[in-house]
Amino acid sequence: MKPLLWALYLLGILVPRGLGYDGSLTQQRQEVVDEAASPWRSLETYNYNKYHPVGEIYQWMNQISEKYKEVVTQHCLGMTYENQPMNYLKISQPSHKTKKIIWMDCGIHAREWISPAFCQWFVKEILQNYKNNRRISRFFGNLDFYVLPVLNIDGYNYTWMTDRLWRKSRSSHNNGTCFGTDLNRNFNASWCSIGASKNCQDLTFCGTGPVSEPETKAVSRFIESKKENILCYLTIHSYGQLILIPYGYTKKKSSNYEKLIQVGQKAANALKAKHGTKYRVGSSADILYASSGSSRDWAQDIGIPFSYTFELRDQGTYGFVLPEDQIQPTCEETMAAVLSVLDNVYEKYWHSNCAGKVTSTSVVLGLLMSFVSLLYPI
């Protein structure tokens, strides 16, 4: 692509039409791409009910970090294979203490467009409500949010430019005879042992080694550096309507399996209450398929207590080309589920401490009152 066209594309001004489609969904896929092409204007007119190319998403991030600069900063996690910056948002109320962290990434698989759409929705909801919504504002005293809206930027670009159903990254292999690595098979969690391929032509190509890709290197390095403070690792995918917990590479249960299931089921119930959508909860090995090298399993293995993969709508009717009229209900119900997870994380680490303090204070007061009544009987 010529430099001028590439610049226009990154700015979200030019949205090339998808190429290389086949099968009965050709027209439908093209319509989704056509409808998604919306000109970027300003944060006030940003349409959260449409899919956006990475240029628009990055401009949105700039606007968000400017409008909410008292709590939002933008940072670069690293560079992709095609030398694109992996930008993330840190949402944090200023504090002198070291706070715990909630991590969320979206778009590790390029064709799952509803995933980056949800990351943006989540940021919008948190920022619009943290001052006035007590449920959300209480998180800010003890938690920071790190949100990576598009992890696989090269692949996501490729879905807009060339192949709407591209899944992998865009790294070159075998002297340029095949391209891309499945980034969610490239993490150092029983790498390439099951449910992954060492053939670079395959969709589940695991890379040339564990953490061989610049994108997974950047995420791994960052998470490792902060793992002592990360309480929850959320990675957003589609499709299937599932809340997945570790593990995918073994049937063996994680040490906190029952707690993860309990919290996940509460989240599924909260999600269903919104629009009636049913999600299943369980390990990938139990309710989906065996897989190795996933970021979810890796996060569990390095000691992050709560690690979940969300597989958003639907169950195959539209699959990866979920229509835009389903963005809002999907994001609304997923938001309810994520807030449920956050409630449980918060309660585990802070409410119990507060309850302990209240209980001990009550005991002391009770003893004091008893002592006073002995001295001064009525």
Phi and psi in degrees as a GROMACS rama.xvg file:
@    title "Ramachandran Plot"
@    xaxis  label "Phi"
@    yaxis  label "Psi"
@TYPE xy
-67.5271  147.871  LYS-2
-53.5486  -41.1362  PRO-3
-63.6569  -44.3744  LEU-4
-64.1159  -41.0085  LEU-5
-62.4038  -41.7634  TRP-6
-62.6413  -43.4246  ALA-7
-62.6356  -37.9515  LEU-8
-65.2592  -46.7409  TYR-9
-62.557  -30.8541  LEU-10
-78.8819  -6.60413  LEU-11
81.8015  8.9027  GLY-12
-82.3426  -38.9235  ILE-13
-108.43  127.312  LEU-14
-123.969  97.273  VAL-15
-62.9257  151.643  PRO-16
-77.322  148.92  ARG-17
-67.4746  147.251  GLY-18
-125.312  163.038  LEU-19
75.3851  23.9704  GLY-20
-80.3361  155.552  TYR-21
-149.624  166.376  ASP-22
90.4623  -179.447  GLY-23
-72.8986  -17.921  SER-24
-90.3198  8.28535  LEU-25
-53.6491  -53.8225  THR-26
-63.8409  -42.8931  GLN-27
-61.4218  -43.9511  GLN-28
-61.6949  -41.8698  ARG-29
-63.7072  -38.4083  GLN-30
-62.962  -39.1352  GLU-31
-61.3014  -45.1329  VAL-32
-62.9521  -44.5562  VAL-33
-60.7019  -46.3409  ASP-34
-66.3209  -29.6295  GLU-35
-73.1657  -16.8175  ALA-36
-76.9377  90.6392  ALA-37
-120.262  132.913  SER-38
-67.0747  138.645  PRO-39
-78.3432  136.574  TRP-40
-125.781  -79.4789  ARG-41
-147.821  171.498  SER-42
-59.2424  -36.5994  LEU-43
-65.6252  -27.6276  GLU-44
-105.966  7.11174  THR-45
-63.5868  129.977  TYR-46
-98.7321  107.705  ASN-47
-79.5011  -2.41249  TYR-48
-100.222  14.6629  ASN-49
-127.542  156.998  LYS-50
-83.6198  146.462  TYR-51
-129.138  141.025  HIS-52
-69.073  165.883  PRO-53
-64.1236  -30.2006  VAL-54
-60.3512  -42.7756  GLY-55
-69.9134  -38.8502  GLU-56
-62.6466  -39.9457  ILE-57
-70.9414  -35.1444  TYR-58
-66.1684  -38.681  GLN-59
-60.0918  -42.3238  TRP-60
-62.2654  -40.0856  MET-61
-60.9491  -45.0281  ASN-62
-66.3832  -41.589  GLN-63
-61.5337  -46.0111  ILE-64
-69.1169  -23.5533  SER-65
-80.7297  -46.6967  GLU-66
-65.6561  -38.6928  LYS-67
-111.348  41.0699  TYR-68
-64.0396  -15.9488  LYS-69
-70.496  -20.7578  GLU-70
-132.259  -7.12368  VAL-71
-119.895  132.471  VAL-72
-130  149.312  THR-73
-108.732  137.763  GLN-74
-137.854  161.881  HIS-75
-106.443  121.66  CYS-76
-77.266  -33.1598  LEU-77
166.697  -170.846  GLY-78
-116.428  146.504  MET-79
-81.6479  177.689  THR-80
-57.5371  -39.5467  TYR-81
-89.576  18.8296  GLU-82
64.9259  36.4365  ASN-83
-99.1937  140.669  GLN-84
-72.1009  138.079  PRO-85
-96.483  89.8594  MET-86
-87.8388  141.185  ASN-87
-133.3  162.713  TYR-88
-108.649  134.083  LEU-89
-106.019  121.393  LYS-90
-109.3  112.417  ILE-91
-152.671  127.895  SER-92
-79.0533  128.621  GLN-93
-52.4754  135.103  PRO-94
-156.531  152.111  SER-95
-82.764  -16.1645  HIS-96
-93.7283  156.418  LYS-97
-79.1692  121.515  THR-98
-99.9683  161.275  LYS-99
-78.6202  164.482  LYS-100
-125.062  138.978  ILE-101
-109.681  122.507  ILE-102
-103.805  136.877  TRP-103
-138.434  128.32  MET-104
-125.053  151.665  ASP-105
-134.097  157.957  CYS-106
71.1302  33.0615  GLY-107
-72.3373  -28.6372  ILE-108
-105.139  122.888  HIS-109
-59.1469  -39.3283  ALA-110
-80.3207  -5.86851  ARG-111
-87.5549  69.8066  GLU-112
-61.6724  -28.9948  TRP-113
-65.0331  -21.0085  ILE-114
-66.7688  -57.5213  SER-115
-59.2946  -32.5191  PRO-116
-61.0996  -38.1448  ALA-117
-71.3648  -39.7043  PHE-118
-55.9957  -41.6287  CYS-119
-67.4057  -40.7394  GLN-120
-61.6871  -43.7773  TRP-121
-59.4296  -47.937  PHE-122
-59.9584  -46.3414  VAL-123
-55.886  -48.9038  LYS-124
-65.9837  -42.318  GLU-125
-61.8147  -45.7139  ILE-126
-74.8108  -32.9513  LEU-127
-75.1709  -17.227  GLN-128
-120.404  -6.83445  ASN-129
-67.4706  -22.0313  TYR-130
-82.8491  -33.179  LYS-131
-113.467  -15.9022  ASN-132
-97.2968  111.893  ASN-133
-62.2669  -36.3324  ARG-134
-60.0873  -41.3334  ARG-135
-82.5582  -40.3987  ILE-136
-62.9075  -31.0924  SER-137
-66.0034  -28.1246  ARG-138
-61.6632  -35.5968  PHE-139
-66.2472  -23.0695  PHE-140
-69.188  -26.9411  GLY-141
-125.952  -10.3421  ASN-142
-126.586  143.16  LEU-143
-111.366  146.792  ASP-144
-111.163  129.268  PHE-145
-114.564  119.808  TYR-146
-125.263  120.366  VAL-147
-106.216  98.9273  LEU-148
-66.0087  -34.1579  PRO-149
-137.7  106.847  VAL-150
-77.5717  -47.6252  LEU-151
-95.8198  73.361  ASN-152
-65.6856  -43.5061  ILE-153
-60.3408  -46.4452  ASP-154
-66.0981  -39.8485  GLY-155
-63.1384  -44.3389  TYR-156
-54.9761  -43.0714  ASN-157
-64.243  -32.6619  TYR-158
-68.6944  -26.0811  THR-159
-83.8455  -31.969  TRP-160
-88.7378  -39.5543  MET-161
-134.098  -55.618  THR-162
-133.43  104.094  ASP-163
-57.348  -27.5932  ARG-164
-102.141  17.7429  LEU-165
-65.944  137.988  TRP-166
-108.422  -40.2303  ARG-167
-87.3516  -175  LYS-168
-77.1025  -161.154  SER-169
-128.458  23.4864  ARG-170
-67.1644  149.721  SER-171
-94.6716  138.514  SER-172
-136.56  157.434  HIS-173
50.6131  52.8267  ASN-174
56.6366  37.881  ASN-175
79.5994  15.9655  GLY-176
-86.4048  -16.7569  THR-177
-150.963  158.729  CYS-178
-133.357  145.915  PHE-179
91.8035  144.868  GLY-180
-123.618  141.498  THR-181
-73.8302  104.452  ASP-182
-63.7316  -23.9909  LEU-183
-89.4415  16.4179  ASN-184
-123.778  7.21951  ARG-185
-106.082  -2.21843  ASN-186
-79.6858  159.865  PHE-187
-84.749  67.3989  ASN-188
-134.63  92.089  ALA-189
50.8388  46.7474  SER-190
-48.5972  125.868  TRP-191
57.4323  27.3352  CYS-192
-85.9262  -29.6414  SER-193
-159.603  146.493  ILE-194
64.8511  26.8566  GLY-195
-149.154  162.159  ALA-196
-126.691  146.731  SER-197
-96.6638  6.39585  LYS-198
-91.6638  116.659  ASN-199
-66.1163  -11.8534  CYS-200
-78.0347  -19.3122  GLN-201
-82.7995  154.302  ASP-202
-63.3734  -31.3806  LEU-203
-102.726  28.8799  THR-204
-56.5597  125.175  PHE-205
-89.4258  0.654951  CYS-206
93.9159  179.709  GLY-207
-85.1739  -6.6533  THR-208
179.825  169.031  GLY-209
-62.0249  131.124  PRO-210
57.0744  42.9811  VAL-211
-81.474  -17.2652  SER-212
-94.9921  145.654  GLU-213
-60.9712  -32.0333  PRO-214
-68.1319  -45.8697  GLU-215
-71.2051  -31.8622  THR-216
-59.4868  -46.101  LYS-217
-63.2467  -46.0392  ALA-218
-65.457  -47.8841  VAL-219
-59.6685  -46.0934  SER-220
-60.4758  -44.1584  ARG-221
-66.9101  -49.0218  PHE-222
-64.0558  -41.2012  ILE-223
-58.7653  -38.1536  GLU-224
-69.751  -19.4401  SER-225
-123.49  12.11  LYS-226
-61.9972  -27.0552  LYS-227
-64.7885  -24.196  GLU-228
-108.191  -4.91395  ASN-229
-85.5946  120.019  ILE-230
-94.3563  -29.6806  LEU-231
-143.085  130.763  CYS-232
-118.043  112.186  TYR-233
-115.176  122.81  LEU-234
-122.066  126.349  THR-235
-103.831  125.971  ILE-236
-130.528  -179.353  HIS-237
-153.441  157.28  SER-238
-123.851  179.483  TYR-239
140.928  -18.7555  GLY-240
59.0529  62.6174  GLN-241
-135.006  149.067  LEU-242
-117.24  109.189  ILE-243
-102.882  138.313  LEU-244
-116.219  165.663  ILE-245
-62.2416  144.291  PRO-246
-122.101  167.158  TYR-247
-105.631  -26.1726  GLY-248
-92.3805  -2.01049  TYR-249
-155.291  154.055  THR-250
-81.05  -10.7243  LYS-251
-62.1  138.289  LYS-252
-85.2206  146.012  LYS-253
-68.9014  160.92  SER-254
-62.2965  -28.4267  SER-255
-110.936  31.7714  ASN-256
-53.1194  -48.4036  TYR-257
-62.2111  -40.187  GLU-258
-67.0585  -41.9507  LYS-259
-62.2808  -40.9154  LEU-260
-64.7391  -44.3472  ILE-261
-60.2128  -48.7083  GLN-262
-66.0001  -40.4161  VAL-263
-64.0477  -39.0159  GLY-264
-68.5206  -37.8274  GLN-265
-60.6973  -40.9571  LYS-266
-64.3744  -41.7431  ALA-267
-63.4636  -37.3661  ALA-268
-66.5804  -41.7257  ASN-269
-63.5765  -39.5126  ALA-270
-64.3009  -46.5596  LEU-271
-62.6589  -34.4854  LYS-272
-63.8153  -22.5749  ALA-273
-75.9586  -55.5052  LYS-274
-133.757  10.3769  HIS-275
82.0082  7.78845  GLY-276
-75.3719  133.194  THR-277
-98.9997  128.973  LYS-278
-117.331  146.44  TYR-279
-99.9117  150.826  ARG-280
-123.647  132.363  VAL-281
168.796  -179.713  GLY-282
-76.7295  153.988  SER-283
-58.6984  -40.5907  SER-284
-63.6297  -28.9487  ALA-285
-88.194  -41.3587  ASP-286
-118.485  -3.4442  ILE-287
-127.225  -86.1006  LEU-288
-162.165  163.59  TYR-289
-73.6582  138.651  ALA-290
-155.422  149.346  SER-291
-125.243  158.72  SER-292
79.5769  18.6966  GLY-293
-82.4758  152.82  SER-294
-68.3063  -33.1511  SER-295
-61.4642  -48.4921  ARG-296
-66.6076  -39.4487  ASP-297
-61.6137  -43.3662  TRP-298
-60.6165  -41.1009  ALA-299
-62.7166  -43.907  GLN-300
-64.9526  -29.6007  ASP-301
-90.0295  4.22218  ILE-302
105.002  9.55225  GLY-303
-77.442  123.26  ILE-304
-63.9416  -42.8986  PRO-305
-116.394  114.678  PHE-306
-132.305  120.886  SER-307
-135.656  143.343  TYR-308
-107.831  125.598  THR-309
-99.1026  123.83  PHE-310
-103.363  105.505  GLU-311
-77.2582  -174.831  LEU-312
-53.2892  156.009  ARG-313
-112.624  -142.547  ASP-314
-113.502  19.1614  GLN-315
125.485  -11.0022  GLY-316
-59.9581  -49.5479  THR-317
-110.61  -25.0172  TYR-318
62.0686  -124.463  GLY-319
-75.6094  -11.8975  PHE-320
-108.211  50.6516  VAL-321
-58.0889  125.986  LEU-322
-61.3398  153.286  PRO-323
-64.5084  -25.9048  GLU-324
-70.4793  -5.90656  ASP-325
-101.833  -0.852718  GLN-326
-62.0528  -51.6889  ILE-327
-61.755  -53.2266  GLN-328
-62.1906  -35.3874  PRO-329
-62.7504  -45.5319  THR-330
-69.4101  -38.0485  CYS-331
-61.7461  -47.0405  GLU-332
-71.446  -35.1332  GLU-333
-68.1028  -36.4749  THR-334
-60.5119  -42.0616  MET-335
-61.1442  -40.511  ALA-336
-67.5641  -45.3738  ALA-337
-64.3172  -41.5195  VAL-338
-63.0671  -34.6387  LEU-339
-62.9262  -43.6945  SER-340
-60.6654  -45.617  VAL-341
-63.2278  -38.8713  LEU-342
-57.0885  -45.3949  ASP-343
-68.841  -39.195  ASN-344
-62.6069  -45.6441  VAL-345
-62.1779  -46.1484  TYR-346
-60.8504  -40.171  GLU-347
-63.0617  -39.454  LYS-348
-98.9976  -19.2633  TYR-349
-125.717  -41.4895  TRP-350
-62.4082  -40.5479  HIS-351
-62.8635  -37.4426  SER-352
-64.7723  -44.1438  ASN-353
-63.101  -42.0702  CYS-354
-61.7248  -38.4924  ALA-355
-63.1264  -42.2503  GLY-356
-65.402  -41.9625  LYS-357
-63.7943  -43.8605  VAL-358
-62.3948  -46.4855  THR-359
-64.9651  -37.8475  SER-360
-64.2175  -41.0845  THR-361
-63.931  -39.3803  SER-362
-63.1595  -45.3273  VAL-363
-61.2579  -44.8418  VAL-364
-63.622  -39.9533  LEU-365
-62.3013  -44.3517  GLY-366
-63.1976  -40.6329  LEU-367
-62.4282  -43.7556  LEU-368
-64.2597  -38.9076  MET-369
-62.7544  -40.5536  SER-370
-64.2471  -43.153  PHE-371
-63.007  -40.0607  VAL-372
-65.942  -29.9096  SER-373
-70.1132  -38.4665  LEU-374
-72.0904  -39.0221  LEU-375
-126.198  74.0373  TYR-376
-64.9502  145.752  PRO-377
